[in-house]
Amino acid sequence: MVEATVLLQLDREFDAASAEKGAEAWVAYFGEHGAILQAGGPPISGPDAIRAAMNPVFTRPGSSLRWQPTRAEILVPGALGYTLGRYERRRPGEFGRTVL
């Protein structure tokens, strides 16, 4: 179960780095052929496309994305695992209100 603990720690570091350095840190945690999934759309793959998709999330004034992993599972030791947890995305909404 040591690998699950390591995966949780890496995901916490990913959150902290992204909060501090934005899309550049986000991209740094992806492999060369990494991809992100978007609701209702095709996967976004490759560092340049991921950076372009995530940059507004981190640079728009009043926006933020934070998460706290609470569980990790290893499916293939040393190759494949995932984390579960809570996230909070904030962005400016209508009339200056923050949307969660």
N, C-alpha and C positions, 0 to 999 in steps of 0.2 A: 504493500500500500504506500510505500515511500514515493513512487512515481506520481500518484494522485496528489500527494502533498506538494511535490515540486511543481506540478501543473497549476495548482491553486496559487502558489507563490508567484509563478511567472505571470499569471493572469492579473494578479494584484499589481505587479510591477508594470504591466502593459497599461492598466488604468492610470496609474500615477504618471507614467511617462507621457501618455496621450494628453492628460490634463495639463501637464507642464509645457509640452512642446507641440501639441496639436497633430495635424495630419502627417507630418514627417515622422513623428514617433509611431503613429498608428501604422504607417506603411513599413517601418523598420521591423515590426513584429510579424510580418507576413513573409512567406517563402516566395521565391521567384515566380512561381505559378499559382500563388494564392489568389483567392476570390472571396468576395462578400456577396451575400444574397440580399436582394431588395424586395420588399413587398410588391407583388404584382408585376415584377419585371425580371429581365434576364440577369444572371450573375454578372458581377463586375469583376474582371480579372486583370491581373498585371499591376505592377506598382504605379504606373502613371495614371491608369484609369481609377484605381482605388484612391490615390492622392486627390485627383480631381473631384471624385464623389464625396470625399470626407472633408476636404478643406473648408467648405462653407459651414459645416457642423462646428468646427473649432474656431473659425475666424469671425463669424457674424457676431456683432456686439450683442451681449445678453444671451448667447447660446452656450450650452455646455453638454457634455455627455460623460457620465460617470457610471461605473458599475462596481458591484461587489460580488465576486464569485463565492458561492456557499458550498458547492459540491463539485468534485471532479471524478471522472471515471476514465480509466485506461481501457481501450478496446483492443489495441494491438501494442504490447509493450515496446516502448522506444519508437513507435511510429504513428499511433493514432489515439487521441483522447479528446475529451471535451469537458467544458465546465458549465455549470448552471448557476444562476444567481439572480440578483436584482439589478436593474439599471434605471437611471433617471436621465432623461433628455429634456433640457430646457431650451426654449427659443422664444423670441419676442412674438407676441400675438397682437391681436387687434386692440387698439386704444392703449398700447403700452403695457398690457398685461402679459405676464409670463405664462406660457403654455407648457404644461408638463406632458 
